[in-house]
């Protein structure tokens, strides 16, 4: 009887969530400290090394262990892979506001003798009937060149040259530009990364754990 009475009067749960305290601050100073969202994209120039690496990989797979030629093949493969990865460079694209993007597109269109309305400026897809495919691409590359901040001094002509040689690399930059123009910085996937287990203290602890058992 006593147990049933206590069960009826005991609280089911207790809310221990800390009270949220919103502190006042200077909005002008805060806004002055805001910086545009940037994304970094690794661009690789050594696409011509891929077939050689595939050829070497096939030869390595076909070579028996102990064959004198095996080490040389592996060394050549490792050298080609290193040349490819070492050749990569980080490019940074910086976000722009909608008004700034429209202004960039309007200026790029006028340079080509095109007077676009707001619908055409806001949508560079196939629905923009006032432009040819060549004009549409040129305006997009002009915009991309404006938003690339590292390396400095990139032009539409530079991007067109890259496009002619390795279109997927330019596509990576366009994807980065789309991200910084449409997504908040806190949406970047870097915040999901967790390297805590790589800290030196944790590594020593993992190494000593088997010996402590």
Secondary structure, 3 states (H helix, E strand, C coil): CHHHHHHHHCCCCCCCCCCCCCCCCCHHHHHHCCCCCEEEEEECCCCCHHHHHHHHHHHHHHCCCCCCHHHHHHHHHHHHHHHHHHCCEEEEEECCCHHHHHHHHHHHHHHCCCCCCHHHHHCCCCCCCCCCHHHHHHHHHHHHHHHEEECCCCCHHHHHHHHHHCHHHHHHHHHHHHHHHHCCHHHCHHHHCCCHHHCHHHHHHHHHHHHHC
